[in-house]
């Protein structure tokens, strides 16, 4: 599987190792990146819909009383995507370091 994730998608996926809702994902991503990546609601919910369609995440629970707050969770397929992306990023780092150290 040769898929390159955007930085936002990557952070959204790793935020869903444990069940999380939209606002929680936005907070977690901002915290993990020390404020460098800030997800707006439009970006986040568009990405969540795409990830649901790809079946990389699933709805874990839905609270119909609280403005239909949903919690999302990473699927096994989503975990595979993250593992592949981590391998791809490691390869980028290794090759970049090789080239830069040969200068």
Biopython code that builds the backbone (N, CA, C, O; Angstrom):
import numpy as np
from Bio.PDB.StructureBuilder import StructureBuilder

atoms = [
    (1, "UNK", "N", (0.837, -1.176, 0.000)),
    (1, "UNK", "CA", (0.000, 0.000, 0.000)),
    (1, "UNK", "C", (0.884, 1.243, 0.000)),
    (1, "UNK", "O", (1.524, 1.543, 1.008)),
    (2, "UNK", "N", (0.929, 1.963, -1.109)),
    (2, "UNK", "CA", (1.743, 3.177, -1.218)),
    (2, "UNK", "C", (0.859, 4.403, -1.169)),
    (2, "UNK", "O", (0.459, 4.939, -2.203)),
    (3, "UNK", "N", (0.559, 4.839, 0.033)),
    (3, "UNK", "CA", (-0.284, 6.009, 0.244)),
    (3, "UNK", "C", (0.521, 7.019, 1.044)),
    (3, "UNK", "O", (1.093, 6.686, 2.082)),
    (4, "UNK", "N", (0.564, 8.251, 0.558)),
    (4, "UNK", "CA", (1.196, 9.330, 1.316)),
    (4, "UNK", "C", (0.092, 10.131, 1.983)),
    (4, "UNK", "O", (-0.812, 10.630, 1.313)),
    (5, "UNK", "N", (0.164, 10.252, 3.282)),
    (5, "UNK", "CA", (-0.838, 11.018, 4.022)),
    (5, "UNK", "C", (-0.414, 12.472, 4.136)),
    (5, "UNK", "O", (0.776, 12.783, 4.190)),
    (6, "UNK", "N", (-1.396, 13.354, 4.171)),
    (6, "UNK", "CA", (-1.079, 14.732, 4.518)),
    (6, "UNK", "C", (-0.750, 14.746, 6.012)),
    (6, "UNK", "O", (-1.100, 13.827, 6.751)),
    (7, "UNK", "N", (-0.081, 15.794, 6.428)),
    (7, "UNK", "CA", (0.270, 15.905, 7.845)),
    (7, "UNK", "C", (-0.987, 15.919, 8.709)),
    (7, "UNK", "O", (-1.029, 15.282, 9.762)),
    (8, "UNK", "N", (-2.007, 16.644, 8.263)),
    (8, "UNK", "CA", (-3.262, 16.708, 9.023)),
    (8, "UNK", "C", (-3.895, 15.329, 9.157)),
    (8, "UNK", "O", (-4.307, 14.934, 10.248)),
    (9, "UNK", "N", (-3.973, 14.596, 8.047)),
    (9, "UNK", "CA", (-4.566, 13.251, 8.080)),
    (9, "UNK", "C", (-3.795, 12.339, 9.037)),
    (9, "UNK", "O", (-4.389, 11.588, 9.811)),
    (10, "UNK", "N", (-2.480, 12.417, 8.973)),
    (10, "UNK", "CA", (-1.644, 11.597, 9.852)),
    (10, "UNK", "C", (-1.963, 11.887, 11.319)),
    (10, "UNK", "O", (-2.167, 10.967, 12.111)),
    (11, "UNK", "N", (-2.003, 13.166, 11.671)),
    (11, "UNK", "CA", (-2.266, 13.521, 13.060)),
    (11, "UNK", "C", (-3.685, 13.165, 13.493)),
    (11, "UNK", "O", (-3.903, 12.762, 14.635)),
    (12, "UNK", "N", (-4.642, 13.313, 12.590)),
    (12, "UNK", "CA", (-6.012, 12.915, 12.920)),
    (12, "UNK", "C", (-6.053, 11.418, 13.205)),
    (12, "UNK", "O", (-6.651, 10.989, 14.191)),
    (13, "UNK", "N", (-5.426, 10.630, 12.353)),
    (13, "UNK", "CA", (-5.431, 9.177, 12.546)),
    (13, "UNK", "C", (-4.776, 8.782, 13.869)),
    (13, "UNK", "O", (-5.326, 7.966, 14.608)),
    (14, "UNK", "N", (-3.606, 9.352, 14.175)),
    (14, "UNK", "CA", (-2.956, 8.922, 15.420)),
    (14, "UNK", "C", (-3.695, 9.457, 16.643)),
    (14, "UNK", "O", (-3.496, 8.963, 17.753)),
    (15, "UNK", "N", (-4.543, 10.462, 16.448)),
    (15, "UNK", "CA", (-5.376, 10.956, 17.553)),
    (15, "UNK", "C", (-6.521, 10.004, 17.865)),
    (15, "UNK", "O", (-7.197, 10.145, 18.885)),
    (16, "UNK", "N", (-6.734, 9.033, 16.980)),
    (16, "UNK", "CA", (-7.873, 8.134, 17.144)),
    (16, "UNK", "C", (-7.458, 6.709, 17.526)),
    (16, "UNK", "O", (-8.203, 5.757, 17.294)),
    (17, "UNK", "N", (-6.278, 6.573, 18.107)),
    (17, "UNK", "CA", (-5.861, 5.282, 18.666)),
    (17, "UNK", "C", (-6.840, 4.901, 19.775)),
    (17, "UNK", "O", (-7.179, 3.732, 19.959)),
    (18, "UNK", "N", (-7.284, 5.926, 20.508)),
    (18, "UNK", "CA", (-8.333, 5.763, 21.520)),
    (18, "UNK", "C", (-9.519, 6.593, 21.060)),
    (18, "UNK", "O", (-9.326, 7.582, 20.353)),
    (19, "UNK", "N", (-10.750, 6.224, 21.439)),
    (19, "UNK", "CA", (-11.921, 6.991, 20.999)),
    (19, "UNK", "C", (-11.781, 8.474, 21.328)),
    (19, "UNK", "O", (-11.331, 8.849, 22.410)),
    (20, "UNK", "N", (-12.177, 9.305, 20.370)),
    (20, "UNK", "CA", (-12.060, 10.743, 20.552)),
    (20, "UNK", "C", (-13.137, 11.425, 19.707)),
    (20, "UNK", "O", (-13.574, 10.881, 18.694)),
    (21, "UNK", "N", (-13.559, 12.607, 20.125)),
    (21, "UNK", "CA", (-14.550, 13.378, 19.378)),
    (21, "UNK", "C", (-13.836, 14.534, 18.677)),
    (21, "UNK", "O", (-12.657, 14.792, 18.922)),
    (22, "UNK", "N", (-14.566, 15.221, 17.803)),
    (22, "UNK", "CA", (-13.964, 16.254, 16.965)),
    (22, "UNK", "C", (-13.163, 17.295, 17.717)),
    (22, "UNK", "O", (-12.006, 17.548, 17.379)),
    (23, "UNK", "N", (-13.754, 17.899, 18.728)),
    (23, "UNK", "CA", (-13.047, 18.938, 19.467)),
    (23, "UNK", "C", (-11.811, 18.363, 20.163)),
    (23, "UNK", "O", (-10.767, 19.012, 20.223)),
    (24, "UNK", "N", (-11.938, 17.145, 20.685)),
    (24, "UNK", "CA", (-10.796, 16.480, 21.327)),
    (24, "UNK", "C", (-9.667, 16.237, 20.341)),
    (24, "UNK", "O", (-8.496, 16.379, 20.693)),
    (25, "UNK", "N", (-10.005, 15.870, 19.108)),
    (25, "UNK", "CA", (-8.989, 15.651, 18.072)),
    (25, "UNK", "C", (-8.262, 16.965, 17.791)),
    (25, "UNK", "O", (-7.033, 16.999, 17.726)),
    (26, "UNK", "N", (-9.031, 18.053, 17.625)),
    (26, "UNK", "CA", (-8.410, 19.360, 17.351)),
    (26, "UNK", "C", (-7.445, 19.743, 18.464)),
    (26, "UNK", "O", (-6.338, 20.210, 18.194)),
    (27, "UNK", "N", (-7.856, 19.549, 19.712)),
    (27, "UNK", "CA", (-6.999, 19.885, 20.856)),
    (27, "UNK", "C", (-5.748, 19.001, 20.882)),
    (27, "UNK", "O", (-4.640, 19.493, 21.098)),
    (28, "UNK", "N", (-5.929, 17.705, 20.663)),
    (28, "UNK", "CA", (-4.802, 16.774, 20.733)),
    (28, "UNK", "C", (-3.770, 17.061, 19.647)),
    (28, "UNK", "O", (-2.569, 17.033, 19.913)),
    (29, "UNK", "N", (-4.224, 17.337, 18.430)),
    (29, "UNK", "CA", (-3.306, 17.628, 17.333)),
    (29, "UNK", "C", (-2.529, 18.910, 17.632)),
    (29, "UNK", "O", (-1.315, 18.967, 17.433)),
    (30, "UNK", "N", (-3.231, 19.933, 18.108)),
    (30, "UNK", "CA", (-2.562, 21.191, 18.428)),
    (30, "UNK", "C", (-1.523, 20.983, 19.532)),
    (30, "UNK", "O", (-0.427, 21.541, 19.479)),
    (31, "UNK", "N", (-1.883, 20.174, 20.532)),
    (31, "UNK", "CA", (-0.956, 19.895, 21.639)),
    (31, "UNK", "C", (0.256, 19.097, 21.159)),
    (31, "UNK", "O", (1.392, 19.425, 21.501)),
    (32, "UNK", "N", (0.014, 18.041, 20.360)),
    (32, "UNK", "CA", (1.119, 17.196, 19.874)),
    (32, "UNK", "C", (2.122, 17.989, 19.050)),
    (32, "UNK", "O", (3.319, 17.703, 19.083)),
    (33, "UNK", "N", (1.636, 18.992, 18.305)),
    (33, "UNK", "CA", (2.500, 19.747, 17.400)),
    (33, "UNK", "C", (2.927, 21.090, 17.994)),
    (33, "UNK", "O", (3.451, 21.947, 17.283)),
    (34, "UNK", "N", (2.703, 21.269, 19.289)),
    (34, "UNK", "CA", (3.039, 22.527, 19.961)),
    (34, "UNK", "C", (2.444, 23.731, 19.236)),
    (34, "UNK", "O", (3.082, 24.777, 19.120)),
    (35, "UNK", "N", (1.215, 23.570, 18.750)),
    (35, "UNK", "CA", (0.509, 24.670, 18.114)),
    (35, "UNK", "C", (0.844, 24.899, 16.654)),
    (35, "UNK", "O", (0.297, 25.809, 16.029)),
    (36, "UNK", "N", (1.733, 24.091, 16.099)),
    (36, "UNK", "CA", (2.137, 24.269, 14.703)),
    (36, "UNK", "C", (1.029, 23.858, 13.735)),
    (36, "UNK", "O", (0.845, 24.489, 12.694)),
    (37, "UNK", "N", (0.287, 22.792, 14.082)),
    (37, "UNK", "CA", (-0.829, 22.341, 13.252)),
    (37, "UNK", "C", (-2.124, 22.622, 14.006)),
    (37, "UNK", "O", (-2.373, 22.057, 15.071)),
    (38, "UNK", "N", (-2.936, 23.498, 13.442)),
    (38, "UNK", "CA", (-4.223, 23.844, 14.029)),
    (38, "UNK", "C", (-5.297, 23.476, 13.012)),
    (38, "UNK", "O", (-5.327, 24.022, 11.909)),
    (39, "UNK", "N", (-6.172, 22.555, 13.385)),
    (39, "UNK", "CA", (-7.221, 22.102, 12.479)),
    (39, "UNK", "C", (-8.486, 22.930, 12.684)),
    (39, "UNK", "O", (-8.986, 23.045, 13.803)),
    (40, "UNK", "N", (-8.989, 23.493, 11.618)),
    (40, "UNK", "CA", (-10.276, 24.171, 11.678)),
    (40, "UNK", "C", (-11.384, 23.135, 11.568)),
    (40, "UNK", "O", (-11.148, 22.025, 11.089)),
    (41, "UNK", "N", (-12.582, 23.480, 12.004)),
    (41, "UNK", "CA", (-13.699, 22.528, 11.952)),
    (41, "UNK", "C", (-13.981, 22.003, 10.540)),
    (41, "UNK", "O", (-14.255, 20.816, 10.368)),
    (42, "UNK", "N", (-13.916, 22.876, 9.533)),
    (42, "UNK", "CA", (-14.182, 22.435, 8.156)),
    (42, "UNK", "C", (-13.180, 21.402, 7.689)),
    (42, "UNK", "O", (-13.546, 20.387, 7.097)),
    (43, "UNK", "N", (-11.907, 21.669, 7.962)),
    (43, "UNK", "CA", (-10.845, 20.731, 7.588)),
    (43, "UNK", "C", (-11.027, 19.409, 8.321)),
    (43, "UNK", "O", (-10.959, 18.339, 7.716)),
    (44, "UNK", "N", (-11.257, 19.490, 9.626)),
    (44, "UNK", "CA", (-11.376, 18.279, 10.441)),
    (44, "UNK", "C", (-12.555, 17.417, 9.991)),
    (44, "UNK", "O", (-12.389, 16.224, 9.738)),
    (45, "UNK", "N", (-13.729, 18.009, 9.891)),
    (45, "UNK", "CA", (-14.910, 17.193, 9.597)),
    (45, "UNK", "C", (-14.913, 16.697, 8.156)),
    (45, "UNK", "O", (-15.463, 15.633, 7.875)),
    (46, "UNK", "N", (-14.310, 17.448, 7.241)),
    (46, "UNK", "CA", (-14.122, 16.947, 5.874)),
    (46, "UNK", "C", (-13.212, 15.731, 5.880)),
    (46, "UNK", "O", (-13.490, 14.735, 5.212)),
    (47, "UNK", "N", (-12.115, 15.815, 6.643)),
    (47, "UNK", "CA", (-11.172, 14.702, 6.745)),
    (47, "UNK", "C", (-11.824, 13.494, 7.418)),
    (47, "UNK", "O", (-11.633, 12.361, 6.976)),
    (48, "UNK", "N", (-12.588, 13.730, 8.480)),
    (48, "UNK", "CA", (-13.255, 12.612, 9.164)),
    (48, "UNK", "C", (-14.207, 11.885, 8.217)),
    (48, "UNK", "O", (-14.269, 10.655, 8.224)),
    (49, "UNK", "N", (-14.947, 12.635, 7.407)),
    (49, "UNK", "CA", (-15.848, 11.990, 6.441)),
    (49, "UNK", "C", (-15.074, 11.152, 5.427)),
    (49, "UNK", "O", (-15.488, 10.044, 5.085)),
    (50, "UNK", "N", (-13.957, 11.680, 4.952)),
    (50, "UNK", "CA", (-13.108, 10.930, 4.018)),
    (50, "UNK", "C", (-12.576, 9.667, 4.681)),
    (50, "UNK", "O", (-12.594, 8.594, 4.078)),
    (51, "UNK", "N", (-12.102, 9.788, 5.923)),
    (51, "UNK", "CA", (-11.547, 8.630, 6.640)),
    (51, "UNK", "C", (-12.619, 7.587, 6.927)),
    (51, "UNK", "O", (-12.332, 6.390, 6.908)),
    (52, "UNK", "N", (-13.842, 8.018, 7.192)),
    (52, "UNK", "CA", (-14.954, 7.081, 7.372)),
    (52, "UNK", "C", (-15.244, 6.340, 6.074)),
    (52, "UNK", "O", (-15.464, 5.129, 6.083)),
    (53, "UNK", "N", (-15.245, 7.068, 4.955)),
    (53, "UNK", "CA", (-15.491, 6.448, 3.646)),
    (53, "UNK", "C", (-14.426, 5.409, 3.317)),
    (53, "UNK", "O", (-14.733, 4.359, 2.753)),
    (54, "UNK", "N", (-13.176, 5.698, 3.667)),
    (54, "UNK", "CA", (-12.073, 4.775, 3.399)),
    (54, "UNK", "C", (-12.048, 3.612, 4.396)),
    (54, "UNK", "O", (-11.315, 2.639, 4.221)),
    (55, "UNK", "N", (-12.870, 3.738, 5.446)),
    (55, "UNK", "CA", (-12.949, 2.747, 6.524)),
    (55, "UNK", "C", (-11.657, 2.644, 7.334)),
    (55, "UNK", "O", (-11.311, 1.586, 7.860)),
    (56, "UNK", "N", (-10.959, 3.775, 7.416)),
    (56, "UNK", "CA", (-9.756, 3.840, 8.249)),
    (56, "UNK", "C", (-10.132, 4.201, 9.679)),
    (56, "UNK", "O", (-9.367, 3.966, 10.615)),
    (57, "UNK", "N", (-11.329, 4.780, 9.835)),
    (57, "UNK", "CA", (-11.879, 5.053, 11.159)),
    (57, "UNK", "C", (-13.338, 4.616, 11.155)),
    (57, "UNK", "O", (-13.933, 4.381, 10.103)),
    (58, "UNK", "N", (-13.899, 4.514, 12.355)),
    (58, "UNK", "CA", (-15.315, 4.168, 12.479)),
    (58, "UNK", "C", (-15.916, 5.009, 13.603)),
    (58, "UNK", "O", (-15.201, 5.560, 14.440)),
    (59, "UNK", "N", (-17.236, 5.091, 13.602)),
    (59, "UNK", "CA", (-17.899, 5.783, 14.703)),
    (59, "UNK", "C", (-17.926, 4.824, 15.888)),
    (59, "UNK", "O", (-18.442, 3.710, 15.798)),
    (60, "UNK", "N", (-17.361, 5.283, 16.995)),
    (60, "UNK", "CA", (-17.281, 4.467, 18.202)),
    (60, "UNK", "C", (-18.551, 4.617, 19.021)),
    (60, "UNK", "O", (-19.095, 3.632, 19.520)),
    (61, "UNK", "N", (-19.025, 5.857, 19.160)),
    (61, "UNK", "CA", (-20.278, 6.112, 19.888)),
    (61, "UNK", "C", (-20.860, 7.424, 19.406)),
    (61, "UNK", "O", (-20.161, 8.269, 18.846)),
    (62, "UNK", "N", (-22.151, 7.577, 19.635)),
    (62, "UNK", "CA", (-22.832, 8.807, 19.239)),
    (62, "UNK", "C", (-23.819, 9.177, 20.325)),
    (62, "UNK", "O", (-24.657, 8.365, 20.716)),
    (63, "UNK", "N", (-23.720, 10.410, 20.813)),
    (63, "UNK", "CA", (-24.610, 10.896, 21.858)),
    (63, "UNK", "C", (-25.702, 11.734, 21.211)),
    (63, "UNK", "O", (-25.465, 12.886, 20.845)),
    (64, "UNK", "N", (-26.886, 11.174, 21.067)),
    (64, "UNK", "CA", (-27.991, 11.873, 20.406)),
    (64, "UNK", "C", (-28.524, 13.033, 21.241)),
    (64, "UNK", "O", (-29.205, 13.912, 20.711)),
    (65, "UNK", "N", (-28.227, 13.046, 22.526)),
    (65, "UNK", "CA", (-28.706, 14.121, 23.407)),
    (65, "UNK", "C", (-27.836, 15.375, 23.283)),
    (65, "UNK", "O", (-28.321, 16.487, 23.487)),
    (66, "UNK", "N", (-26.580, 15.202, 22.958)),
    (66, "UNK", "CA", (-25.619, 16.308, 22.980)),
    (66, "UNK", "C", (-25.231, 16.717, 21.558)),
    (66, "UNK", "O", (-24.103, 16.469, 21.131)),
    (67, "UNK", "N", (-26.148, 17.337, 20.824)),
    (67, "UNK", "CA", (-25.883, 17.806, 19.471)),
    (67, "UNK", "C", (-25.223, 16.731, 18.609)),
    (67, "UNK", "O", (-24.379, 17.024, 17.761)),
    (68, "UNK", "N", (-25.617, 15.502, 18.840)),
    (68, "UNK", "CA", (-25.106, 14.370, 18.062)),
    (68, "UNK", "C", (-23.575, 14.264, 18.097)),
    (68, "UNK", "O", (-22.946, 13.964, 17.082)),
    (69, "UNK", "N", (-22.983, 14.512, 19.273)),
    (69, "UNK", "CA", (-21.531, 14.378, 19.420)),
    (69, "UNK", "C", (-21.131, 12.937, 19.123)),
    (69, "UNK", "O", (-21.687, 11.995, 19.687)),
    (70, "UNK", "N", (-20.164, 12.783, 18.235)),
    (70, "UNK", "CA", (-19.699, 11.453, 17.847)),
    (70, "UNK", "C", (-18.276, 11.266, 18.323)),
    (70, "UNK", "O", (-17.474, 12.200, 18.328)),
    (71, "UNK", "N", (-17.974, 10.034, 18.726)),
    (71, "UNK", "CA", (-16.593, 9.658, 18.997)),
    (71, "UNK", "C", (-16.169, 8.719, 17.879)),
    (71, "UNK", "O", (-16.929, 7.856, 17.439)),
    (72, "UNK", "N", (-14.933, 8.912, 17.434)),
    (72, "UNK", "CA", (-14.388, 8.112, 16.348)),
    (72, "UNK", "C", (-13.259, 7.247, 16.883)),
    (72, "UNK", "O", (-12.655, 7.554, 17.911)),
    (73, "UNK", "N", (-12.983, 6.155, 16.164)),
    (73, "UNK", "CA", (-11.921, 5.233, 16.568)),
    (73, "UNK", "C", (-11.239, 4.687, 15.325)),
    (73, "UNK", "O", (-11.882, 4.430, 14.308)),
    (74, "UNK", "N", (-9.940, 4.515, 15.422)),
    (74, "UNK", "CA", (-9.137, 3.952, 14.346)),
    (74, "UNK", "C", (-9.508, 2.491, 14.119)),
    (74, "UNK", "O", (-9.691, 1.746, 15.082)),
    (75, "UNK", "N", (-9.621, 2.069, 12.861)),
    (75, "UNK", "CA", (-9.867, 0.658, 12.543)),
    (75, "UNK", "C", (-8.527, -0.050, 12.334)),
    (75, "UNK", "O", (-7.478, 0.592, 12.305)),
    (76, "UNK", "N", (-8.569, -1.363, 12.190)),
    (76, "UNK", "CA", (-7.340, -2.116, 11.895)),
    (76, "UNK", "C", (-6.723, -1.649, 10.580)),
    (76, "UNK", "O", (-5.502, -1.553, 10.455)),
    (77, "UNK", "N", (-7.578, -1.361, 9.606)),
    (77, "UNK", "CA", (-7.102, -0.848, 8.324)),
    (77, "UNK", "C", (-6.401, 0.492, 8.518)),
    (77, "UNK", "O", (-5.365, 0.744, 7.903)),
    (78, "UNK", "N", (-6.955, 1.348, 9.364)),
    (78, "UNK", "CA", (-6.336, 2.631, 9.676)),
    (78, "UNK", "C", (-4.989, 2.466, 10.356)),
    (78, "UNK", "O", (-4.055, 3.223, 10.090)),
    (79, "UNK", "N", (-4.888, 1.474, 11.237)),
    (79, "UNK", "CA", (-3.605, 1.193, 11.897)),
    (79, "UNK", "C", (-2.558, 0.782, 10.871)),
    (79, "UNK", "O", (-1.398, 1.184, 10.968)),
    (80, "UNK", "N", (-2.961, -0.017, 9.890)),
    (80, "UNK", "CA", (-2.034, -0.423, 8.823)),
    (80, "UNK", "C", (-1.556, 0.789, 8.031)),
    (80, "UNK", "O", (-0.381, 0.882, 7.677)),
    (81, "UNK", "N", (-2.469, 1.713, 7.755)),
    (81, "UNK", "CA", (-2.116, 2.929, 7.026)),
    (81, "UNK", "C", (-1.075, 3.728, 7.809)),
    (81, "UNK", "O", (-0.105, 4.220, 7.233)),
    (82, "UNK", "N", (-1.277, 3.856, 9.112)),
    (82, "UNK", "CA", (-0.313, 4.590, 9.945)),
    (82, "UNK", "C", (1.048, 3.898, 9.941)),
    (82, "UNK", "O", (2.079, 4.555, 9.796)),
    (83, "UNK", "N", (1.053, 2.585, 10.097)),
    (83, "UNK", "CA", (2.333, 1.852, 10.097)),
    (83, "UNK", "C", (3.072, 2.036, 8.781)),
    (83, "UNK", "O", (4.288, 2.226, 8.772)),
    (84, "UNK", "N", (2.339, 1.981, 7.661)),
    (84, "UNK", "CA", (2.969, 2.189, 6.355)),
    (84, "UNK", "C", (3.506, 3.607, 6.216)),
    (84, "UNK", "O", (4.588, 3.813, 5.666)),
    (85, "UNK", "N", (2.759, 4.575, 6.708)),
    (85, "UNK", "CA", (3.208, 5.963, 6.635)),
    (85, "UNK", "C", (4.450, 6.179, 7.492)),
    (85, "UNK", "O", (5.360, 6.904, 7.091)),
    (86, "UNK", "N", (4.496, 5.562, 8.656)),
    (86, "UNK", "CA", (5.671, 5.692, 9.519)),
    (86, "UNK", "C", (6.903, 5.098, 8.838)),
    (86, "UNK", "O", (7.990, 5.670, 8.920)),
    (87, "UNK", "N", (6.745, 3.971, 8.175)),
    (87, "UNK", "CA", (7.862, 3.363, 7.437)),
    (87, "UNK", "C", (8.320, 4.281, 6.311)),
    (87, "UNK", "O", (9.519, 4.452, 6.089)),
    (88, "UNK", "N", (7.357, 4.875, 5.598)),
    (88, "UNK", "CA", (7.687, 5.782, 4.500)),
    (88, "UNK", "C", (8.457, 6.991, 5.029)),
    (88, "UNK", "O", (9.451, 7.406, 4.433)),
    (89, "UNK", "N", (7.997, 7.554, 6.144)),
    (89, "UNK", "CA", (8.666, 8.714, 6.722)),
    (89, "UNK", "C", (10.064, 8.368, 7.232)),
    (89, "UNK", "O", (10.990, 9.167, 7.097)),
    (90, "UNK", "N", (10.218, 7.182, 7.816)),
    (90, "UNK", "CA", (11.546, 6.739, 8.266)),
    (90, "UNK", "C", (12.506, 6.642, 7.086)),
    (90, "UNK", "O", (13.662, 7.053, 7.177)),
    (91, "UNK", "N", (12.011, 6.090, 5.972)),
    (91, "UNK", "CA", (12.848, 5.977, 4.773)),
    (91, "UNK", "C", (13.272, 7.369, 4.277)),
    (91, "UNK", "O", (14.422, 7.570, 3.885)),
    (92, "UNK", "N", (12.338, 8.320, 4.299)),
    (92, "UNK", "CA", (12.673, 9.688, 3.892)),
    (92, "UNK", "C", (13.786, 10.256, 4.771)),
    (92, "UNK", "O", (14.735, 10.858, 4.269)),
    (93, "UNK", "N", (13.664, 10.061, 6.077)),
    (93, "UNK", "CA", (14.679, 10.573, 7.005)),
    (93, "UNK", "C", (16.035, 9.909, 6.787)),
    (93, "UNK", "O", (17.062, 10.586, 6.730)),
    (94, "UNK", "N", (16.034, 8.603, 6.667)),
    (94, "UNK", "CA", (17.287, 7.864, 6.478)),
    (94, "UNK", "C", (17.989, 8.322, 5.209)),
    (94, "UNK", "O", (19.188, 8.601, 5.223)),
    (95, "UNK", "N", (17.241, 8.400, 4.112)),
    (95, "UNK", "CA", (17.852, 8.803, 2.840)),
    (95, "UNK", "C", (18.302, 10.260, 2.867)),
    (95, "UNK", "O", (19.343, 10.598, 2.304)),
    (96, "UNK", "N", (17.521, 11.127, 3.519)),
    (96, "UNK", "CA", (17.929, 12.530, 3.639)),
    (96, "UNK", "C", (19.208, 12.667, 4.434)),
    (96, "UNK", "O", (20.092, 13.443, 4.070)),
    (97, "UNK", "N", (19.311, 11.917, 5.519)),
    (97, "UNK", "CA", (20.520, 11.970, 6.358)),
    (97, "UNK", "C", (21.732, 11.448, 5.598)),
    (97, "UNK", "O", (22.824, 12.005, 5.710)),
    (98, "UNK", "N", (21.544, 10.374, 4.820)),
    (98, "UNK", "CA", (22.658, 9.837, 4.014)),
    (98, "UNK", "C", (23.184, 10.891, 3.053)),
    (98, "UNK", "O", (24.393, 11.102, 2.954)),
    (99, "UNK", "N", (22.295, 11.537, 2.360)),
    (99, "UNK", "CA", (22.678, 12.543, 1.366)),
    (99, "UNK", "C", (23.339, 13.736, 2.040)),
    (99, "UNK", "O", (24.367, 14.226, 1.572)),
    (100, "UNK", "N", (22.752, 14.207, 3.139)),
    (100, "UNK", "CA", (23.288, 15.390, 3.807)),
    (100, "UNK", "C", (24.638, 15.110, 4.469)),
    (100, "UNK", "O", (25.482, 16.001, 4.565)),
    (101, "UNK", "N", (24.840, 13.876, 4.922)),
    (101, "UNK", "CA", (26.109, 13.533, 5.581)),
    (101, "UNK", "C", (27.232, 13.311, 4.565)),
    (101, "UNK", "O", (28.404, 13.294, 4.939)),
    (102, "UNK", "N", (26.890, 13.140, 3.289)),
    (102, "UNK", "CA", (27.898, 12.939, 2.255)),
    (102, "UNK", "C", (28.374, 14.261, 1.666)),
    (102, "UNK", "O", (29.246, 14.275, 0.797)),
    (103, "UNK", "N", (27.814, 15.363, 2.128)),
    (103, "UNK", "CA", (28.225, 16.692, 1.621)),
    (103, "UNK", "C", (29.556, 17.095, 2.175)),
    (103, "UNK", "O", (30.055, 18.175, 1.858)),
]
sb = StructureBuilder()
sb.init_structure("model")
sb.init_model(0)
sb.init_chain("A")
sb.init_seg("    ")
for serial, (resi, resn, name, xyz) in enumerate(atoms, 1):
    if name == "N":
        sb.init_residue(resn, " ", resi, " ")
    sb.init_atom(name, np.array(xyz, "f"), 0.0, 1.0, " ", f" {name:<3s}", serial, name[0])
structure = sb.get_structure()
